[in-house]
Amino acid sequence: MALNLPISHSAEIQCPNCDEKFNLNFKIQDIEHEETNERQMGPEMGYSFIEEVKCPDCNHEFEIEGEVWEYPEGALNFIEMR
């Protein structure tokens, strides 16, 4: 893994407690390797993450999950929320 952590990201999130949708800027602090695919410019690496966030409306704390993809090595290709 050549990605530099933490990775800053923003996404629209919906609170599971109050259903409020809000834009959240957060940092992905820790990633876990899940998958490797060989491609033309070398391996494409897939990682999963889980981060704790807090709803600004009701202060409910909950986890968000997603995937980070690195391709080519050292380059953040995309981030996907689950």
mmCIF file of the N, C-alpha and C atoms, coordinates in Angstrom:
data_MODEL
# 
_entry.id   MODEL 
# 
loop_
_atom_site.group_PDB 
_atom_site.id 
_atom_site.type_symbol 
_atom_site.label_atom_id 
_atom_site.label_alt_id 
_atom_site.label_comp_id 
_atom_site.label_asym_id 
_atom_site.label_entity_id 
_atom_site.label_seq_id 
_atom_site.pdbx_PDB_ins_code 
_atom_site.Cartn_x 
_atom_site.Cartn_y 
_atom_site.Cartn_z 
_atom_site.occupancy 
_atom_site.B_iso_or_equiv 
_atom_site.pdbx_formal_charge 
_atom_site.auth_seq_id 
_atom_site.auth_comp_id 
_atom_site.auth_asym_id 
_atom_site.auth_atom_id 
_atom_site.pdbx_PDB_model_num 
ATOM 1   N N  . MET A 1 1  ? 0.838   -1.178 0.000   1.00 0.00 ? 1  MET A N  1 
ATOM 2   C CA . MET A 1 1  ? 0.000   0.000  0.000   1.00 0.00 ? 1  MET A CA 1 
ATOM 3   C C  . MET A 1 1  ? 0.876   1.231  0.000   1.00 0.00 ? 1  MET A C  1 
ATOM 4   N N  . ALA A 1 2  ? 0.575   2.114  -0.914  1.00 0.00 ? 2  ALA A N  1 
ATOM 5   C CA . ALA A 1 2  ? 1.334   3.348  -0.998  1.00 0.00 ? 2  ALA A CA 1 
ATOM 6   C C  . ALA A 1 2  ? 0.472   4.577  -0.727  1.00 0.00 ? 2  ALA A C  1 
ATOM 7   N N  . LEU A 1 3  ? -0.787  4.376  -0.379  1.00 0.00 ? 3  LEU A N  1 
ATOM 8   C CA . LEU A 1 3  ? -1.666  5.511  -0.094  1.00 0.00 ? 3  LEU A CA 1 
ATOM 9   C C  . LEU A 1 3  ? -1.263  6.172  1.215   1.00 0.00 ? 3  LEU A C  1 
ATOM 10  N N  . ASN A 1 4  ? -1.334  7.500  1.237   1.00 0.00 ? 4  ASN A N  1 
ATOM 11  C CA . ASN A 1 4  ? -1.055  8.238  2.457   1.00 0.00 ? 4  ASN A CA 1 
ATOM 12  C C  . ASN A 1 4  ? -2.334  8.404  3.262   1.00 0.00 ? 4  ASN A C  1 
ATOM 13  N N  . LEU A 1 5  ? -2.263  8.043  4.526   1.00 0.00 ? 5  LEU A N  1 
ATOM 14  C CA . LEU A 1 5  ? -3.403  8.188  5.432   1.00 0.00 ? 5  LEU A CA 1 
ATOM 15  C C  . LEU A 1 5  ? -3.137  9.347  6.382   1.00 0.00 ? 5  LEU A C  1 
ATOM 16  N N  . PRO A 1 6  ? -4.142  10.036 6.855   1.00 0.00 ? 6  PRO A N  1 
ATOM 17  C CA . PRO A 1 6  ? -5.550  9.840  6.579   1.00 0.00 ? 6  PRO A CA 1 
ATOM 18  C C  . PRO A 1 6  ? -5.943  10.406 5.211   1.00 0.00 ? 6  PRO A C  1 
ATOM 19  N N  . ILE A 1 7  ? -7.082  9.932  4.697   1.00 0.00 ? 7  ILE A N  1 
ATOM 20  C CA . ILE A 1 7  ? -7.634  10.404 3.427   1.00 0.00 ? 7  ILE A CA 1 
ATOM 21  C C  . ILE A 1 7  ? -8.858  11.264 3.749   1.00 0.00 ? 7  ILE A C  1 
ATOM 22  N N  . SER A 1 8  ? -8.855  12.511 3.305   1.00 0.00 ? 8  SER A N  1 
ATOM 23  C CA . SER A 1 8  ? -10.006 13.390 3.507   1.00 0.00 ? 8  SER A CA 1 
ATOM 24  C C  . SER A 1 8  ? -11.063 13.084 2.458   1.00 0.00 ? 8  SER A C  1 
ATOM 25  N N  . HIS A 1 9  ? -12.319 13.049 2.905   1.00 0.00 ? 9  HIS A N  1 
ATOM 26  C CA . HIS A 1 9  ? -13.424 12.741 1.998   1.00 0.00 ? 9  HIS A CA 1 
ATOM 27  C C  . HIS A 1 9  ? -14.679 13.452 2.478   1.00 0.00 ? 9  HIS A C  1 
ATOM 28  N N  . SER A 1 10 ? -15.556 13.767 1.549   1.00 0.00 ? 10 SER A N  1 
ATOM 29  C CA . SER A 1 10 ? -16.862 14.319 1.916   1.00 0.00 ? 10 SER A CA 1 
ATOM 30  C C  . SER A 1 10 ? -17.944 13.523 1.206   1.00 0.00 ? 10 SER A C  1 
ATOM 31  N N  . ALA A 1 11 ? -19.077 13.363 1.877   1.00 0.00 ? 11 ALA A N  1 
ATOM 32  C CA . ALA A 1 11 ? -20.182 12.575 1.332   1.00 0.00 ? 11 ALA A CA 1 
ATOM 33  C C  . ALA A 1 11 ? -21.475 13.018 1.996   1.00 0.00 ? 11 ALA A C  1 
ATOM 34  N N  . GLU A 1 12 ? -22.585 12.761 1.299   1.00 0.00 ? 12 GLU A N  1 
ATOM 35  C CA . GLU A 1 12 ? -23.887 12.981 1.921   1.00 0.00 ? 12 GLU A CA 1 
ATOM 36  C C  . GLU A 1 12 ? -24.239 11.724 2.711   1.00 0.00 ? 12 GLU A C  1 
ATOM 37  N N  . ILE A 1 13 ? -24.576 11.905 3.965   1.00 0.00 ? 13 ILE A N  1 
ATOM 38  C CA . ILE A 1 13 ? -24.846 10.812 4.888   1.00 0.00 ? 13 ILE A CA 1 
ATOM 39  C C  . ILE A 1 13 ? -26.268 10.981 5.426   1.00 0.00 ? 13 ILE A C  1 
ATOM 40  N N  . GLN A 1 14 ? -26.929 9.866  5.712   1.00 0.00 ? 14 GLN A N  1 
ATOM 41  C CA . GLN A 1 14 ? -28.239 9.921  6.359   1.00 0.00 ? 14 GLN A CA 1 
ATOM 42  C C  . GLN A 1 14 ? -28.133 9.269  7.728   1.00 0.00 ? 14 GLN A C  1 
ATOM 43  N N  . CYS A 1 15 ? -28.533 9.996  8.740   1.00 0.00 ? 15 CYS A N  1 
ATOM 44  C CA . CYS A 1 15 ? -28.488 9.487  10.109  1.00 0.00 ? 15 CYS A CA 1 
ATOM 45  C C  . CYS A 1 15 ? -29.505 8.359  10.281  1.00 0.00 ? 15 CYS A C  1 
ATOM 46  N N  . PRO A 1 16 ? -29.082 7.204  10.827  1.00 0.00 ? 16 PRO A N  1 
ATOM 47  C CA . PRO A 1 16 ? -30.018 6.098  11.039  1.00 0.00 ? 16 PRO A CA 1 
ATOM 48  C C  . PRO A 1 16 ? -30.963 6.338  12.224  1.00 0.00 ? 16 PRO A C  1 
ATOM 49  N N  . ASN A 1 17 ? -30.671 7.352  13.026  1.00 0.00 ? 17 ASN A N  1 
ATOM 50  C CA . ASN A 1 17 ? -31.494 7.644  14.199  1.00 0.00 ? 17 ASN A CA 1 
ATOM 51  C C  . ASN A 1 17 ? -32.626 8.627  13.880  1.00 0.00 ? 17 ASN A C  1 
ATOM 52  N N  . CYS A 1 18 ? -32.296 9.757  13.231  1.00 0.00 ? 18 CYS A N  1 
ATOM 53  C CA . CYS A 1 18 ? -33.306 10.791 12.982  1.00 0.00 ? 18 CYS A CA 1 
ATOM 54  C C  . CYS A 1 18 ? -33.631 10.967 11.499  1.00 0.00 ? 18 CYS A C  1 
ATOM 55  N N  . ASP A 1 19 ? -32.954 10.223 10.623  1.00 0.00 ? 19 ASP A N  1 
ATOM 56  C CA . ASP A 1 19 ? -33.139 10.266 9.168   1.00 0.00 ? 19 ASP A CA 1 
ATOM 57  C C  . ASP A 1 19 ? -32.702 11.579 8.515   1.00 0.00 ? 19 ASP A C  1 
ATOM 58  N N  . GLU A 1 20 ? -32.051 12.446 9.265   1.00 0.00 ? 20 GLU A N  1 
ATOM 59  C CA . GLU A 1 20 ? -31.543 13.709 8.705   1.00 0.00 ? 20 GLU A CA 1 
ATOM 60  C C  . GLU A 1 20 ? -30.417 13.405 7.716   1.00 0.00 ? 20 GLU A C  1 
ATOM 61  N N  . LYS A 1 21 ? -30.466 14.032 6.536   1.00 0.00 ? 21 LYS A N  1 
ATOM 62  C CA . LYS A 1 21 ? -29.376 13.929 5.561   1.00 0.00 ? 21 LYS A CA 1 
ATOM 63  C C  . LYS A 1 21 ? -28.481 15.152 5.731   1.00 0.00 ? 21 LYS A C  1 
ATOM 64  N N  . PHE A 1 22 ? -27.178 14.905 5.708   1.00 0.00 ? 22 PHE A N  1 
ATOM 65  C CA . PHE A 1 22 ? -26.238 16.013 5.881   1.00 0.00 ? 22 PHE A CA 1 
ATOM 66  C C  . PHE A 1 22 ? -24.946 15.710 5.138   1.00 0.00 ? 22 PHE A C  1 
ATOM 67  N N  . ASN A 1 23 ? -24.256 16.763 4.748   1.00 0.00 ? 23 ASN A N  1 
ATOM 68  C CA . ASN A 1 23 ? -22.943 16.618 4.128   1.00 0.00 ? 23 ASN A CA 1 
ATOM 69  C C  . ASN A 1 23 ? -21.912 16.512 5.229   1.00 0.00 ? 23 ASN A C  1 
ATOM 70  N N  . LEU A 1 24 ? -21.046 15.537 5.096   1.00 0.00 ? 24 LEU A N  1 
ATOM 71  C CA . LEU A 1 24 ? -20.051 15.273 6.126   1.00 0.00 ? 24 LEU A CA 1 
ATOM 72  C C  . LEU A 1 24 ? -18.668 15.272 5.516   1.00 0.00 ? 24 LEU A C  1 
ATOM 73  N N  . ASN A 1 25 ? -17.766 16.035 6.093   1.00 0.00 ? 25 ASN A N  1 
ATOM 74  C CA . ASN A 1 25 ? -16.346 15.976 5.755   1.00 0.00 ? 25 ASN A CA 1 
ATOM 75  C C  . ASN A 1 25 ? -15.696 15.148 6.850   1.00 0.00 ? 25 ASN A C  1 
ATOM 76  N N  . PHE A 1 26 ? -15.021 14.079 6.464   1.00 0.00 ? 26 PHE A N  1 
ATOM 77  C CA . PHE A 1 26 ? -14.403 13.210 7.456   1.00 0.00 ? 26 PHE A CA 1 
ATOM 78  C C  . PHE A 1 26 ? -13.069 12.692 6.931   1.00 0.00 ? 26 PHE A C  1 
ATOM 79  N N  . LYS A 1 27 ? -12.316 12.084 7.812   1.00 0.00 ? 27 LYS A N  1 
ATOM 80  C CA . LYS A 1 27 ? -11.028 11.506 7.459   1.00 0.00 ? 27 LYS A CA 1 
ATOM 81  C C  . LYS A 1 27 ? -11.098 9.995  7.603   1.00 0.00 ? 27 LYS A C  1 
ATOM 82  N N  . ILE A 1 28 ? -10.622 9.310  6.574   1.00 0.00 ? 28 ILE A N  1 
ATOM 83  C CA . ILE A 1 28 ? -10.502 7.860  6.615   1.00 0.00 ? 28 ILE A CA 1 
ATOM 84  C C  . ILE A 1 28 ? -9.139  7.582  7.246   1.00 0.00 ? 28 ILE A C  1 
ATOM 85  N N  . GLN A 1 29 ? -9.166  7.065  8.464   1.00 0.00 ? 29 GLN A N  1 
ATOM 86  C CA . GLN A 1 29 ? -7.953  6.910  9.268   1.00 0.00 ? 29 GLN A CA 1 
ATOM 87  C C  . GLN A 1 29 ? -7.267  5.561  9.079   1.00 0.00 ? 29 GLN A C  1 
ATOM 88  N N  . ASP A 1 30 ? -8.063  4.532  8.815   1.00 0.00 ? 30 ASP A N  1 
ATOM 89  C CA . ASP A 1 30 ? -7.527  3.172  8.783   1.00 0.00 ? 30 ASP A CA 1 
ATOM 90  C C  . ASP A 1 30 ? -8.231  2.394  7.677   1.00 0.00 ? 30 ASP A C  1 
ATOM 91  N N  . ILE A 1 31 ? -7.467  1.681  6.873   1.00 0.00 ? 31 ILE A N  1 
ATOM 92  C CA . ILE A 1 31 ? -8.037  0.876  5.800   1.00 0.00 ? 31 ILE A CA 1 
ATOM 93  C C  . ILE A 1 31 ? -7.515  -0.554 5.908   1.00 0.00 ? 31 ILE A C  1 
ATOM 94  N N  . GLU A 1 32 ? -8.335  -1.495 5.452   1.00 0.00 ? 32 GLU A N  1 
ATOM 95  C CA . GLU A 1 32 ? -7.964  -2.912 5.492   1.00 0.00 ? 32 GLU A CA 1 
ATOM 96  C C  . GLU A 1 32 ? -8.016  -3.477 4.079   1.00 0.00 ? 32 GLU A C  1 
ATOM 97  N N  . HIS A 1 33 ? -6.932  -4.120 3.655   1.00 0.00 ? 33 HIS A N  1 
ATOM 98  C CA . HIS A 1 33 ? -6.858  -4.680 2.306   1.00 0.00 ? 33 HIS A CA 1 
ATOM 99  C C  . HIS A 1 33 ? -7.912  -5.758 2.125   1.00 0.00 ? 33 HIS A C  1 
ATOM 100 N N  . GLU A 1 34 ? -8.646  -5.676 0.999   1.00 0.00 ? 34 GLU A N  1 
ATOM 101 C CA . GLU A 1 34 ? -9.702  -6.642 0.702   1.00 0.00 ? 34 GLU A CA 1 
ATOM 102 C C  . GLU A 1 34 ? -9.479  -7.386 -0.606  1.00 0.00 ? 34 GLU A C  1 
ATOM 103 N N  . GLU A 1 35 ? -8.886  -6.714 -1.606  1.00 0.00 ? 35 GLU A N  1 
ATOM 104 C CA . GLU A 1 35 ? -8.866  -7.296 -2.959  1.00 0.00 ? 35 GLU A CA 1 
ATOM 105 C C  . GLU A 1 35 ? -7.715  -6.705 -3.774  1.00 0.00 ? 35 GLU A C  1 
ATOM 106 N N  . THR A 1 36 ? -7.148  -7.530 -4.651  1.00 0.00 ? 36 THR A N  1 
ATOM 107 C CA . THR A 1 36 ? -6.138  -7.076 -5.602  1.00 0.00 ? 36 THR A CA 1 
ATOM 108 C C  . THR A 1 36 ? -6.492  -7.621 -6.977  1.00 0.00 ? 36 THR A C  1 
ATOM 109 N N  . ASN A 1 37 ? -6.468  -6.745 -7.969  1.00 0.00 ? 37 ASN A N  1 
ATOM 110 C CA . ASN A 1 37 ? -6.710  -7.136 -9.356  1.00 0.00 ? 37 ASN A CA 1 
ATOM 111 C C  . ASN A 1 37 ? -5.540  -6.658 -10.205 1.00 0.00 ? 37 ASN A C  1 
ATOM 112 N N  . GLU A 1 38 ? -4.993  -7.532 -11.022 1.00 0.00 ? 38 GLU A N  1 
ATOM 113 C CA . GLU A 1 38 ? -3.915  -7.131 -11.918 1.00 0.00 ? 38 GLU A CA 1 
ATOM 114 C C  . GLU A 1 38 ? -4.500  -6.388 -13.112 1.00 0.00 ? 38 GLU A C  1 
ATOM 115 N N  . ARG A 1 39 ? -3.919  -5.222 -13.394 1.00 0.00 ? 39 ARG A N  1 
ATOM 116 C CA . ARG A 1 39 ? -4.360  -4.417 -14.528 1.00 0.00 ? 39 ARG A CA 1 
ATOM 117 C C  . ARG A 1 39 ? -3.134  -3.991 -15.331 1.00 0.00 ? 39 ARG A C  1 
ATOM 118 N N  . GLN A 1 40 ? -3.355  -3.258 -16.385 1.00 0.00 ? 40 GLN A N  1 
ATOM 119 C CA . GLN A 1 40 ? -2.286  -2.890 -17.308 1.00 0.00 ? 40 GLN A CA 1 
ATOM 120 C C  . GLN A 1 40 ? -1.144  -2.116 -16.633 1.00 0.00 ? 40 GLN A C  1 
ATOM 121 N N  . MET A 1 41 ? -1.469  -1.196 -15.738 1.00 0.00 ? 41 MET A N  1 
ATOM 122 C CA . MET A 1 41 ? -0.432  -0.387 -15.089 1.00 0.00 ? 41 MET A CA 1 
ATOM 123 C C  . MET A 1 41 ? -0.071  -0.920 -13.704 1.00 0.00 ? 41 MET A C  1 
ATOM 124 N N  . GLY A 1 42 ? -0.270  -2.213 -13.475 1.00 0.00 ? 42 GLY A N  1 
ATOM 125 C CA . GLY A 1 42 ? 0.067   -2.822 -12.194 1.00 0.00 ? 42 GLY A CA 1 
ATOM 126 C C  . GLY A 1 42 ? -1.178  -3.182 -11.410 1.00 0.00 ? 42 GLY A C  1 
ATOM 127 N N  . PRO A 1 43 ? -1.003  -3.507 -10.135 1.00 0.00 ? 43 PRO A N  1 
ATOM 128 C CA . PRO A 1 43 ? -2.141  -3.972 -9.343  1.00 0.00 ? 43 PRO A CA 1 
ATOM 129 C C  . PRO A 1 43 ? -3.106  -2.843 -8.977  1.00 0.00 ? 43 PRO A C  1 
ATOM 130 N N  . GLU A 1 44 ? -4.387  -3.179 -8.978  1.00 0.00 ? 44 GLU A N  1 
ATOM 131 C CA . GLU A 1 44 ? -5.426  -2.305 -8.444  1.00 0.00 ? 44 GLU A CA 1 
ATOM 132 C C  . GLU A 1 44 ? -5.777  -2.878 -7.074  1.00 0.00 ? 44 GLU A C  1 
ATOM 133 N N  . MET A 1 45 ? -5.648  -2.058 -6.041  1.00 0.00 ? 45 MET A N  1 
ATOM 134 C CA . MET A 1 45 ? -5.845  -2.529 -4.676  1.00 0.00 ? 45 MET A CA 1 
ATOM 135 C C  . MET A 1 45 ? -7.150  -1.973 -4.109  1.00 0.00 ? 45 MET A C  1 
ATOM 136 N N  . GLY A 1 46 ? -7.948  -2.861 -3.523  1.00 0.00 ? 46 GLY A N  1 
ATOM 137 C CA . GLY A 1 46 ? -9.198  -2.469 -2.884  1.00 0.00 ? 46 GLY A CA 1 
ATOM 138 C C  . GLY A 1 46 ? -9.088  -2.606 -1.379  1.00 0.00 ? 46 GLY A C  1 
ATOM 139 N N  . TYR A 1 47 ? -9.553  -1.595 -0.657  1.00 0.00 ? 47 TYR A N  1 
ATOM 140 C CA . TYR A 1 47 ? -9.497  -1.562 0.800   1.00 0.00 ? 47 TYR A CA 1 
ATOM 141 C C  . TYR A 1 47 ? -10.879 -1.222 1.347   1.00 0.00 ? 47 TYR A C  1 
ATOM 142 N N  . SER A 1 48 ? -11.185 -1.678 2.535   1.00 0.00 ? 48 SER A N  1 
ATOM 143 C CA . SER A 1 48 ? -12.428 -1.305 3.196   1.00 0.00 ? 48 SER A CA 1 
ATOM 144 C C  . SER A 1 48 ? -12.099 -0.397 4.379   1.00 0.00 ? 48 SER A C  1 
ATOM 145 N N  . PHE A 1 49 ? -13.107 0.386  4.784   1.00 0.00 ? 49 PHE A N  1 
ATOM 146 C CA . PHE A 1 49 ? -12.928 1.224  5.967   1.00 0.00 ? 49 PHE A CA 1 
ATOM 147 C C  . PHE A 1 49 ? -14.240 1.316  6.730   1.00 0.00 ? 49 PHE A C  1 
ATOM 148 N N  . ILE A 1 50 ? -14.113 1.584  8.007   1.00 0.00 ? 50 ILE A N  1 
ATOM 149 C CA . ILE A 1 50 ? -15.240 1.875  8.889   1.00 0.00 ? 50 ILE A CA 1 
ATOM 150 C C  . ILE A 1 50 ? -14.819 3.078  9.722   1.00 0.00 ? 50 ILE A C  1 
ATOM 151 N N  . GLU A 1 51 ? -15.648 4.116  9.731   1.00 0.00 ? 51 GLU A N  1 
ATOM 152 C CA . GLU A 1 51 ? -15.357 5.309  10.517  1.00 0.00 ? 51 GLU A CA 1 
ATOM 153 C C  . GLU A 1 51 ? -16.562 5.670  11.374  1.00 0.00 ? 51 GLU A C  1 
ATOM 154 N N  . GLU A 1 52 ? -16.293 6.187  12.533  1.00 0.00 ? 52 GLU A N  1 
ATOM 155 C CA . GLU A 1 52 ? -17.332 6.648  13.460  1.00 0.00 ? 52 GLU A CA 1 
ATOM 156 C C  . GLU A 1 52 ? -17.643 8.107  13.143  1.00 0.00 ? 52 GLU A C  1 
ATOM 157 N N  . VAL A 1 53 ? -18.937 8.435  13.003  1.00 0.00 ? 53 VAL A N  1 
ATOM 158 C CA . VAL A 1 53 ? -19.352 9.815  12.731  1.00 0.00 ? 53 VAL A CA 1 
ATOM 159 C C  . VAL A 1 53 ? -20.477 10.194 13.699  1.00 0.00 ? 53 VAL A C  1 
ATOM 160 N N  . LYS A 1 54 ? -20.766 11.492 13.729  1.00 0.00 ? 54 LYS A N  1 
ATOM 161 C CA . LYS A 1 54 ? -21.787 12.003 14.637  1.00 0.00 ? 54 LYS A CA 1 
ATOM 162 C C  . LYS A 1 54 ? -22.756 12.885 13.870  1.00 0.00 ? 54 LYS A C  1 
ATOM 163 N N  . CYS A 1 55 ? -24.044 12.643 14.036  1.00 0.00 ? 55 CYS A N  1 
ATOM 164 C CA . CYS A 1 55 ? -25.069 13.440 13.376  1.00 0.00 ? 55 CYS A CA 1 
ATOM 165 C C  . CYS A 1 55 ? -25.079 14.845 13.981  1.00 0.00 ? 55 CYS A C  1 
ATOM 166 N N  . PRO A 1 56 ? -25.010 15.884 13.137  1.00 0.00 ? 56 PRO A N  1 
ATOM 167 C CA . PRO A 1 56 ? -25.031 17.246 13.677  1.00 0.00 ? 56 PRO A CA 1 
ATOM 168 C C  . PRO A 1 56 ? -26.415 17.659 14.187  1.00 0.00 ? 56 PRO A C  1 
ATOM 169 N N  . ASP A 1 57 ? -27.457 16.920 13.823  1.00 0.00 ? 57 ASP A N  1 
ATOM 170 C CA . ASP A 1 57 ? -28.816 17.273 14.227  1.00 0.00 ? 57 ASP A CA 1 
ATOM 171 C C  . ASP A 1 57 ? -29.184 16.672 15.584  1.00 0.00 ? 57 ASP A C  1 
ATOM 172 N N  . CYS A 1 58 ? -28.959 15.351 15.747  1.00 0.00 ? 58 CYS A N  1 
ATOM 173 C CA . CYS A 1 58 ? -29.378 14.683 16.990  1.00 0.00 ? 58 CYS A CA 1 
ATOM 174 C C  . CYS A 1 58 ? -28.211 14.180 17.836  1.00 0.00 ? 58 CYS A C  1 
ATOM 175 N N  . ASN A 1 59 ? -26.977 14.365 17.369  1.00 0.00 ? 59 ASN A N  1 
ATOM 176 C CA . ASN A 1 59 ? -25.750 13.948 18.069  1.00 0.00 ? 59 ASN A CA 1 
ATOM 177 C C  . ASN A 1 59 ? -25.595 12.432 18.197  1.00 0.00 ? 59 ASN A C  1 
ATOM 178 N N  . HIS A 1 60 ? -26.366 11.685 17.426  1.00 0.00 ? 60 HIS A N  1 
ATOM 179 C CA . HIS A 1 60 ? -26.242 10.224 17.430  1.00 0.00 ? 60 HIS A CA 1 
ATOM 180 C C  . HIS A 1 60 ? -24.918 9.836  16.776  1.00 0.00 ? 60 HIS A C  1 
ATOM 181 N N  . GLU A 1 61 ? -24.156 8.958  17.429  1.00 0.00 ? 61 GLU A N  1 
ATOM 182 C CA . GLU A 1 61 ? -22.903 8.450  16.867  1.00 0.00 ? 61 GLU A CA 1 
ATOM 183 C C  . GLU A 1 61 ? -23.177 7.121  16.181  1.00 0.00 ? 61 GLU A C  1 
ATOM 184 N N  . PHE A 1 62 ? -22.633 6.963  14.966  1.00 0.00 ? 62 PHE A N  1 
ATOM 185 C CA . PHE A 1 62 ? -22.827 5.731  14.212  1.00 0.00 ? 62 PHE A CA 1 
ATOM 186 C C  . PHE A 1 62 ? -21.642 5.512  13.284  1.00 0.00 ? 62 PHE A C  1 
ATOM 187 N N  . GLU A 1 63 ? -21.556 4.302  12.719  1.00 0.00 ? 63 GLU A N  1 
ATOM 188 C CA . GLU A 1 63 ? -20.455 3.951  11.828  1.00 0.00 ? 63 GLU A CA 1 
ATOM 189 C C  . GLU A 1 63 ? -20.888 4.062  10.375  1.00 0.00 ? 63 GLU A C  1 
ATOM 190 N N  . ILE A 1 64 ? -19.957 4.517  9.555   1.00 0.00 ? 64 ILE A N  1 
ATOM 191 C CA . ILE A 1 64 ? -20.144 4.489  8.107   1.00 0.00 ? 64 ILE A CA 1 
ATOM 192 C C  . ILE A 1 64 ? -19.080 3.564  7.532   1.00 0.00 ? 64 ILE A C  1 
ATOM 193 N N  . GLU A 1 65 ? -19.428 2.893  6.443   1.00 0.00 ? 65 GLU A N  1 
ATOM 194 C CA . GLU A 1 65 ? -18.517 1.930  5.815   1.00 0.00 ? 65 GLU A CA 1 
ATOM 195 C C  . GLU A 1 65 ? -18.342 2.274  4.345   1.00 0.00 ? 65 GLU A C  1 
ATOM 196 N N  . GLY A 1 66 ? -17.203 1.875  3.815   1.00 0.00 ? 66 GLY A N  1 
ATOM 197 C CA . GLY A 1 66 ? -16.974 2.101  2.407   1.00 0.00 ? 66 GLY A CA 1 
ATOM 198 C C  . GLY A 1 66 ? -15.735 1.387  1.914   1.00 0.00 ? 66 GLY A C  1 
ATOM 199 N N  . GLU A 1 67 ? -15.396 1.712  0.668   1.00 0.00 ? 67 GLU A N  1 
ATOM 200 C CA . GLU A 1 67 ? -14.226 1.117  0.013   1.00 0.00 ? 67 GLU A CA 1 
ATOM 201 C C  . GLU A 1 67 ? -13.367 2.214  -0.584  1.00 0.00 ? 67 GLU A C  1 
ATOM 202 N N  . VAL A 1 68 ? -12.079 1.989  -0.573  1.00 0.00 ? 68 VAL A N  1 
ATOM 203 C CA . VAL A 1 68 ? -11.093 2.876  -1.181  1.00 0.00 ? 68 VAL A CA 1 
ATOM 204 C C  . VAL A 1 68 ? -10.352 2.048  -2.219  1.00 0.00 ? 68 VAL A C  1 
ATOM 205 N N  . TRP A 1 69 ? -10.190 2.609  -3.419  1.00 0.00 ? 69 TRP A N  1 
ATOM 206 C CA . TRP A 1 69 ? -9.481  1.902  -4.484  1.00 0.00 ? 69 TRP A CA 1 
ATOM 207 C C  . TRP A 1 69 ? -8.235  2.677  -4.887  1.00 0.00 ? 69 TRP A C  1 
ATOM 208 N N  . GLU A 1 70 ? -7.120  1.966  -4.967  1.00 0.00 ? 70 GLU A N  1 
ATOM 209 C CA . GLU A 1 70 ? -5.821  2.531  -5.325  1.00 0.00 ? 70 GLU A CA 1 
ATOM 210 C C  . GLU A 1 70 ? -5.398  1.977  -6.686  1.00 0.00 ? 70 GLU A C  1 
ATOM 211 N N  . TYR A 1 71 ? -5.235  2.867  -7.659  1.00 0.00 ? 71 TYR A N  1 
ATOM 212 C CA . TYR A 1 71 ? -4.752  2.453  -8.978  1.00 0.00 ? 71 TYR A CA 1 
ATOM 213 C C  . TYR A 1 71 ? -4.401  3.682  -9.801  1.00 0.00 ? 71 TYR A C  1 
ATOM 214 N N  . PRO A 1 72 ? -3.226  3.717  -10.399 1.00 0.00 ? 72 PRO A N  1 
ATOM 215 C CA . PRO A 1 72 ? -2.103  2.802  -10.178 1.00 0.00 ? 72 PRO A CA 1 
ATOM 216 C C  . PRO A 1 72 ? -1.540  2.961  -8.767  1.00 0.00 ? 72 PRO A C  1 
ATOM 217 N N  . GLU A 1 73 ? -0.524  2.192  -8.443  1.00 0.00 ? 73 GLU A N  1 
ATOM 218 C CA . GLU A 1 73 ? 0.033   2.189  -7.098  1.00 0.00 ? 73 GLU A CA 1 
ATOM 219 C C  . GLU A 1 73 ? 0.335   3.602  -6.626  1.00 0.00 ? 73 GLU A C  1 
ATOM 220 N N  . GLY A 1 74 ? -0.172  3.925  -5.445  1.00 0.00 ? 74 GLY A N  1 
ATOM 221 C CA . GLY A 1 74 ? 0.065   5.234  -4.853  1.00 0.00 ? 74 GLY A CA 1 
ATOM 222 C C  . GLY A 1 74 ? -0.967  6.290  -5.201  1.00 0.00 ? 74 GLY A C  1 
ATOM 223 N N  . ALA A 1 75 ? -1.869  5.991  -6.144  1.00 0.00 ? 75 ALA A N  1 
ATOM 224 C CA . ALA A 1 75 ? -2.873  6.970  -6.579  1.00 0.00 ? 75 ALA A CA 1 
ATOM 225 C C  . ALA A 1 75 ? -4.259  6.560  -6.087  1.00 0.00 ? 75 ALA A C  1 
ATOM 226 N N  . LEU A 1 76 ? -4.935  7.473  -5.416  1.00 0.00 ? 76 LEU A N  1 
ATOM 227 C CA . LEU A 1 76 ? -6.300  7.228  -4.995  1.00 0.00 ? 76 LEU A CA 1 
ATOM 228 C C  . LEU A 1 76 ? -7.190  7.265  -6.217  1.00 0.00 ? 76 LEU A C  1 
ATOM 229 N N  . ASN A 1 77 ? -7.815  6.138  -6.557  1.00 0.00 ? 77 ASN A N  1 
ATOM 230 C CA . ASN A 1 77 ? -8.650  6.039  -7.757  1.00 0.00 ? 77 ASN A CA 1 
ATOM 231 C C  . ASN A 1 77 ? -10.067 6.487  -7.452  1.00 0.00 ? 77 ASN A C  1 
ATOM 232 N N  . PHE A 1 78 ? -10.708 5.906  -6.434  1.00 0.00 ? 78 PHE A N  1 
ATOM 233 C CA . PHE A 1 78 ? -12.030 6.375  -6.017  1.00 0.00 ? 78 PHE A CA 1 
ATOM 234 C C  . PHE A 1 78 ? -12.403 5.842  -4.651  1.00 0.00 ? 78 PHE A C  1 
ATOM 235 N N  . ILE A 1 79 ? -13.413 6.477  -4.062  1.00 0.00 ? 79 ILE A N  1 
ATOM 236 C CA . ILE A 1 79 ? -13.956 6.082  -2.769  1.00 0.00 ? 79 ILE A CA 1 
ATOM 237 C C  . ILE A 1 79 ? -15.433 5.825  -2.959  1.00 0.00 ? 79 ILE A C  1 
ATOM 238 N N  . GLU A 1 80 ? -15.909 4.718  -2.416  1.00 0.00 ? 80 GLU A N  1 
ATOM 239 C CA . GLU A 1 80 ? -17.318 4.347  -2.542  1.00 0.00 ? 80 GLU A CA 1 
ATOM 240 C C  . GLU A 1 80 ? -17.880 4.065  -1.159  1.00 0.00 ? 80 GLU A C  1 
ATOM 241 N N  . MET A 1 81 ? -19.029 4.653  -0.866  1.00 0.00 ? 81 MET A N  1 
ATOM 242 C CA . MET A 1 81 ? -19.696 4.417  0.409   1.00 0.00 ? 81 MET A CA 1 
ATOM 243 C C  . MET A 1 81 ? -20.652 3.234  0.251   1.00 0.00 ? 81 MET A C  1 
ATOM 244 N N  . ARG A 1 82 ? -20.835 2.454  1.316   1.00 0.00 ? 82 ARG A N  1 
ATOM 245 C CA . ARG A 1 82 ? -21.775 1.331  1.301   1.00 0.00 ? 82 ARG A CA 1 
ATOM 246 C C  . ARG A 1 82 ? -23.048 1.712  1.989   1.00 0.00 ? 82 ARG A C  1 
# 
